[in-house]
Amino acid sequence: MYVLIFLTLILMAGFSAPAIKANPSTLHDFVVEDIFGDSFDLSQLKGKKVMVVNTASKCGLTPQYEQLEELFSTYGGDDFVIIGFPANNFMNQEPGSNEEIITFCQENFGVTFPMMSKVSVKGSDIAPVYEWLTSKDLNGRMDVSISWNFQKFLIDEEGQLVDVLSPRESPMSDKVISWLSTAD
């Protein structure tokens, strides 16, 4: 009887546990949900440079979707990917559902890079992947404060945080192009 209860508790804990491995040390240690509700294991990005961006549909910086798509269509593939995380943390600038967000992105900007489900990028309900991105204690590199929509995190092929770009910095900046053009 006790064995059955114990096994039931273990199974229940397994199904309710967050989708991260114990003590995540790289971006590759996370499993997130894509905008369609499917699991997206970030370990599939091993060997690629990654730009992680918190996005919003009703922001003055929303036109950066066009630059992000240009960057992705030019450099994306085997060596580079952009991952967009819609977030509603700044002045209710991403109020839509996942379905509304992806429709907006595709119809207005032709977005083809992977978009994830809407998350919180700061505060008490911060998504685990953003907790890792913003905490030196977790990422081993730097503490980062998310200042606005379209903040860009550059991740190397091993899943380590390399740099953070301000929301206003263009995804097509010389700094990004230089980073993409150099081998780690």
Protein Blocks (a to p, Z undefined) as FASTA:
>chain_A
ZZmmmmmmmmmmmmmpccbdehiabfklpccddfkopacdfklmgoiacddddddfkbfk
lmmmmmmmmmmmmmgcjkbccdddddfkeghialbcfklmmmmmmmmnopabdcdddddf
edjklcfklmmmmmmklnomaccddfbghiacdddfkopafbdcdfklcfkbmklmmmmm
pcZZ
